[in-house]
Amino acid sequence: MKFTELKNFLSEGGSGVFLLSGDDAYFLTRAEAMIKKAYLQLPELNFASFDGESLKGQSVQKLTDALSAFPFMAEKRIVRVSEFYPSDGDYEKYLKPFIDNFPDTAILIIVNTQAKKGAVDLKRKKGITFVDCGRADEEEVTRWIYLTLKRAGIAAEAEACINIARYCLCNMSRVAIETQKIIIYKGGAGTLTAKEADELVFKDADYRVYEMTNAVAAKNFSRFYEIADELTGKGMDSMSVMNSLLSYLRNLVTIASSNKSDGELAKLLGMKEYGVKRSREQVKNLGADRARTLCGAIYGAISSVKRGEMTQDSAYRLVCSQIFFAV
């Protein structure tokens, strides 16, 4: 199930074994908190936690023993295990028999942030409720922002919600912080406009580089400099701006020239699938050939600085002139 479905599942009495798996820290933390809120009483007596790395072979029985313990003055005992990737053999020998007869008095929360080669695929196993805590797409994040603001008494323009999601690169931890900031600012009332969202929400540096590249594609010189000035005003020097732009453009070139899926490219480039999708759209506007030429120009300028042939500022001015007047 999706993270957004967990609340209803718990309200209907859902319990047992939960696998919280994904790379979004906000969803992982919130999902665990929701399960605990629904069932945990006297945590000092009815909660235990394990590191999955220490549970291999016979030691898996430490986990099942903890789950078998009867709760003290409560209906449930909760056991949490993090980064737990048992082998097929360990699962079949120690876990499957226990899960097939899972005690009504226990809840197991497995929190995994990755997939491990050679480990059993827990999300496909009977008796385990899989909660997808992976990075949400733009539509899901936008809907979350809209509904959260609505519950707080704030109406929001669709454009404002979309922009918040994009400014935060759909990172729910960032989205949650920025949304709470807006709720406080608006005092739980009124309407949030796109202009207010633009003024209130801090834009990630990666998003600013994305905007810079859009300005390059549109040949909007003033917009490019406006964003570059903002980045340098927040601690990035001209060399850092050039390096960030070069790294970003290299990814665009790789994405444009590859037949791999968004998921495969995300792993290869250390990006999120959402970012790969946005980059595909962007490189169509910029042009793959122009992106390659820009990479060469920026790389050449950076190399000149490293060889001592140019100062950082001179190289930066050269890059800007090449971007808009020579390339």
C-alpha positions as semicolon CSV with decimal commas, in nm:
position;residue;x (nm);y (nm);z (nm)
1;M;0,000;0,000;0,000
2;K;0,099;0,363;-0,040
3;F;0,196;0,566;0,266
4;T;-0,123;0,769;0,219
5;E;-0,333;0,453;0,266
6;L;-0,176;0,354;0,598
7;K;-0,394;0,579;0,815
8;N;-0,717;0,416;0,694
9;F;-0,564;0,069;0,726
10;L;-0,479;0,134;1,091
11;S;-0,818;0,292;1,165
12;E;-0,980;-0,029;1,042
13;G;-0,774;-0,236;1,287
14;G;-0,490;-0,337;1,058
15;S;-0,191;-0,476;1,247
16;G;0,060;-0,763;1,233
17;V;0,386;-0,734;1,040
18;F;0,466;-0,405;0,864
19;L;0,745;-0,357;0,612
20;L;0,819;0,014;0,574
21;S;1,045;0,035;0,273
22;G;1,171;0,327;0,064
23;D;1,409;0,620;0,045
24;D;1,191;0,902;0,176
25;A;1,289;0,973;0,537
26;Y;0,968;1,165;0,604
27;F;0,741;0,880;0,498
28;L;0,947;0,624;0,691
29;T;0,942;0,830;1,010
30;R;0,574;0,923;0,982
31;A;0,463;0,567;0,903
32;E;0,642;0,430;1,208
33;A;0,497;0,708;1,426
34;M;0,143;0,636;1,302
35;I;0,170;0,266;1,388
36;K;0,307;0,344;1,733
37;K;0,037;0,603;1,796
38;A;-0,231;0,350;1,706
39;Y;-0,105;0,066;1,925
40;L;0,184;0,146;2,158
41;Q;0,117;0,188;2,531
42;L;0,381;0,205;2,804
43;P;0,669;0,211;2,553
44;E;0,931;0,159;2,822
45;L;0,781;-0,188;2,877
46;N;0,617;-0,278;2,546
47;F;0,868;-0,167;2,283
48;A;1,194;-0,323;2,170
49;S;1,430;-0,231;1,888
50;F;1,689;-0,432;1,693
51;D;1,956;-0,364;1,433
52;G;1,891;-0,599;1,142
53;E;2,262;-0,641;1,069
54;S;2,299;-0,836;1,393
55;L;2,016;-1,078;1,313
56;K;2,156;-1,359;1,103
57;G;2,113;-1,735;1,137
58;Q;2,004;-1,845;1,483
59;S;2,018;-1,488;1,612
60;V;1,692;-1,422;1,420
61;Q;1,529;-1,603;1,711
62;K;1,606;-1,300;1,930
63;L;1,352;-1,115;1,717
64;T;1,085;-1,384;1,739
65;D;1,146;-1,423;2,113
66;A;1,087;-1,050;2,164
67;L;0,764;-1,072;1,965
68;S;0,649;-1,372;2,169
69;A;0,676;-1,182;2,497
70;F;0,336;-1,089;2,638
71;P;0,261;-0,712;2,656
72;F;0,242;-0,553;3,001
73;M;-0,095;-0,390;3,077
74;A;-0,154;-0,329;2,705
75;E;-0,305;-0,499;2,402
76;K;0,008;-0,497;2,188
77;R;0,384;-0,525;2,213
78;I;0,576;-0,356;1,930
79;V;0,915;-0,468;1,803
80;R;1,107;-0,258;1,550
81;V;1,397;-0,383;1,338
82;S;1,595;-0,158;1,103
83;E;1,779;-0,256;0,783
84;F;1,670;-0,619;0,809
85;Y;1,755;-0,823;0,498
86;P;1,732;-1,196;0,583
87;S;1,841;-1,461;0,335
88;D;1,588;-1,703;0,187
89;G;1,724;-1,972;0,416
90;D;1,688;-1,765;0,733
91;Y;1,339;-1,655;0,630
92;E;1,214;-2,007;0,563
93;K;1,370;-2,154;0,877
94;Y;1,310;-1,886;1,139
95;L;1,062;-1,625;1,016
96;K;0,803;-1,794;0,796
97;P;0,681;-2,042;1,061
98;F;0,648;-1,755;1,309
99;I;0,473;-1,516;1,069
100;D;0,232;-1,792;0,961
101;N;0,118;-1,805;1,325
102;F;0,185;-1,444;1,420
103;P;0,061;-1,360;1,773
104;D;-0,234;-1,121;1,805
105;T;-0,051;-0,945;2,088
106;A;0,246;-0,835;1,876
107;I;0,334;-0,592;1,600
108;L;0,657;-0,608;1,402
109;I;0,783;-0,297;1,221
110;I;1,060;-0,357;0,967
111;V;1,221;-0,034;0,843
112;N;1,433;-0,081;0,529
113;T;1,581;0,198;0,318
114;Q;1,724;-0,012;0,035
115;A;1,711;-0,343;-0,150
116;K;1,993;-0,589;-0,089
117;K;2,120;-0,847;-0,335
118;G;2,070;-1,201;-0,210
119;A;1,805;-1,103;0,046
120;V;1,454;-1,244;0,045
121;D;1,189;-1,014;-0,106
122;L;0,986;-0,948;0,208
123;K;0,724;-0,733;0,038
124;R;0,602;-1,035;-0,160
125;K;0,567;-1,262;0,141
126;K;0,229;-1,362;0,281
127;G;0,145;-1,208;0,617
128;I;0,362;-0,897;0,565
129;T;0,196;-0,561;0,500
130;F;0,419;-0,361;0,266
131;V;0,402;0,018;0,302
132;D;0,568;0,201;0,013
133;C;0,776;0,483;0,161
134;G;0,959;0,568;-0,160
135;R;0,983;0,918;-0,303
136;A;0,638;1,038;-0,414
137;D;0,579;1,183;-0,758
138;E;0,488;1,546;-0,819
139;E;0,113;1,480;-0,833
140;E;0,109;1,299;-0,497
141;V;0,322;1,565;-0,326
142;T;0,110;1,846;-0,470
143;R;-0,208;1,676;-0,344
144;W;-0,052;1,631;0,002
145;I;0,037;2,002;0,018
146;Y;-0,311;2,107;-0,093
147;L;-0,489;1,882;0,159
148;T;-0,254;1,971;0,447
149;L;-0,311;2,342;0,390
150;K;-0,685;2,286;0,354
151;R;-0,700;2,100;0,688
152;A;-0,516;2,395;0,843
153;G;-0,782;2,635;0,711
154;I;-0,582;2,768;0,415
155;A;-0,704;2,760;0,057
156;A;-0,422;2,725;-0,195
157;E;-0,394;2,795;-0,564
158;A;-0,300;2,486;-0,766
159;E;0,004;2,667;-0,905
160;A;0,124;2,747;-0,553
161;C;0,109;2,379;-0,449
162;I;0,288;2,265;-0,765
163;N;0,562;2,524;-0,713
164;I;0,619;2,420;-0,351
165;A;0,664;2,058;-0,463
166;R;0,907;2,160;-0,736
167;Y;1,106;2,401;-0,519
168;C;1,158;2,116;-0,270
169;L;1,237;1,862;-0,546
170;C;0,946;1,651;-0,412
171;N;1,150;1,574;-0,099
172;M;0,878;1,521;0,163
173;S;1,099;1,617;0,457
174;R;1,156;1,956;0,295
175;V;0,795;1,982;0,178
176;A;0,666;1,921;0,532
177;I;0,893;2,191;0,679
178;E;0,801;2,448;0,416
179;T;0,428;2,368;0,440
180;Q;0,435;2,411;0,818
181;K;0,617;2,742;0,772
182;I;0,338;2,859;0,540
183;I;0,068;2,752;0,788
184;I;0,234;2,957;1,063
185;Y;0,280;3,256;0,832
186;K;-0,081;3,250;0,715
187;G;-0,215;3,200;1,066
188;G;-0,434;2,909;0,958
189;A;-0,654;3,124;0,735
190;G;-0,679;3,290;0,396
191;T;-0,557;3,190;0,052
192;L;-0,201;3,103;-0,050
193;T;-0,109;3,251;-0,387
194;A;0,167;3,137;-0,621
195;K;0,344;3,469;-0,558
196;E;0,343;3,411;-0,181
197;A;0,472;3,056;-0,226
198;D;0,757;3,189;-0,439
199;E;0,851;3,440;-0,169
200;L;0,812;3,208;0,131
201;V;0,957;2,876;0,018
202;F;1,333;2,824;0,018
203;K;1,441;2,683;-0,317
204;D;1,696;2,401;-0,312
205;A;2,025;2,479;-0,488
206;D;1,960;2,190;-0,728
207;Y;1,632;2,349;-0,826
208;R;1,805;2,681;-0,881
209;V;2,052;2,512;-1,120
210;Y;1,750;2,361;-1,297
211;E;1,607;2,713;-1,331
212;M;1,940;2,844;-1,457
213;T;1,940;2,578;-1,727
214;N;1,587;2,677;-1,824
215;A;1,712;3,034;-1,859
216;V;1,995;2,909;-2,081
217;A;1,745;2,719;-2,299
218;A;1,530;3,032;-2,329
219;K;1,840;3,253;-2,379
220;N;1,717;3,469;-2,093
221;F;2,039;3,642;-1,986
222;S;1,889;3,852;-1,705
223;R;1,713;3,553;-1,546
224;F;2,033;3,347;-1,555
225;Y;2,228;3,621;-1,377
226;E;1,949;3,676;-1,124
227;I;1,965;3,311;-1,015
228;A;2,345;3,300;-1,024
229;D;2,360;3,611;-0,804
230;E;2,121;3,449;-0,557
231;L;2,338;3,137;-0,536
232;T;2,659;3,334;-0,486
233;G;2,479;3,540;-0,223
234;K;2,405;3,219;-0,031
235;G;2,765;3,105;-0,008
236;M;2,846;2,958;-0,351
237;D;3,143;3,116;-0,529
238;S;3,166;3,147;-0,907
239;M;3,366;2,822;-0,930
240;S;3,095;2,634;-0,741
241;V;2,829;2,773;-0,974
242;M;3,027;2,658;-1,279
243;N;3,088;2,312;-1,129
244;S;2,720;2,273;-1,040
245;L;2,611;2,378;-1,387
246;L;2,865;2,145;-1,551
247;S;2,754;1,849;-1,339
248;Y;2,391;1,920;-1,417
249;L;2,451;1,954;-1,793
250;R;2,654;1,632;-1,798
251;N;2,357;1,450;-1,649
252;L;2,134;1,601;-1,917
253;V;2,369;1,476;-2,189
254;T;2,375;1,127;-2,035
255;I;1,996;1,117;-2,008
256;A;1,948;1,243;-2,364
257;S;2,182;0,982;-2,511
258;S;2,064;0,682;-2,306
259;N;1,794;0,426;-2,377
260;K;1,778;0,321;-2,012
261;S;1,461;0,361;-1,806
262;D;1,412;0,647;-1,560
263;G;1,473;0,406;-1,272
264;E;1,798;0,272;-1,419
265;L;1,927;0,622;-1,492
266;A;1,832;0,739;-1,143
267;K;2,054;0,468;-0,990
268;L;2,335;0,534;-1,238
269;L;2,341;0,910;-1,181
270;G;2,255;0,913;-0,811
271;M;1,930;1,098;-0,882
272;K;1,565;1,040;-0,804
273;E;1,332;0,917;-1,078
274;Y;1,141;1,243;-1,052
275;G;1,458;1,435;-1,135
276;V;1,531;1,214;-1,437
277;K;1,179;1,271;-1,568
278;R;1,213;1,649;-1,534
279;S;1,556;1,638;-1,700
280;R;1,418;1,452;-2,002
281;E;1,166;1,730;-2,052
282;Q;1,430;1,997;-2,004
283;V;1,689;1,859;-2,246
284;K;1,427;1,857;-2,522
285;N;1,400;2,235;-2,485
286;L;1,773;2,294;-2,450
287;G;1,885;2,047;-2,717
288;A;2,130;1,762;-2,656
289;D;2,390;1,905;-2,896
290;R;2,382;2,244;-2,726
291;A;2,412;2,076;-2,385
292;R;2,726;1,892;-2,504
293;T;2,878;2,213;-2,640
294;L;2,805;2,395;-2,314
295;C;2,971;2,115;-2,118
296;G;3,285;2,159;-2,327
297;A;3,287;2,536;-2,279
298;I;3,239;2,518;-1,901
299;Y;3,490;2,235;-1,860
300;G;3,746;2,435;-2,057
301;A;3,698;2,741;-1,836
302;I;3,727;2,537;-1,514
303;S;4,043;2,370;-1,645
304;S;4,194;2,711;-1,722
305;V;4,139;2,815;-1,359
306;K;4,299;2,495;-1,230
307;R;4,603;2,550;-1,454
308;G;4,636;2,905;-1,325
309;E;4,566;3,060;-1,665
310;M;4,252;3,245;-1,550
311;T;4,097;3,369;-1,228
312;Q;3,765;3,224;-1,114
313;D;3,578;3,545;-1,191
314;S;3,733;3,576;-1,537
315;A;3,642;3,217;-1,618
316;Y;3,289;3,274;-1,491
317;R;3,244;3,582;-1,710
318;L;3,380;3,388;-2,008
319;V;3,135;3,103;-1,947
320;C;2,841;3,345;-1,924
321;S;2,939;3,515;-2,250
322;Q;2,985;3,180;-2,425
323;I;2,650;3,052;-2,301
324;F;2,453;3,341;-2,441
325;F;2,662;3,487;-2,720
326;A;2,887;3,215;-2,864
327;V;2,720;2,876;-2,811
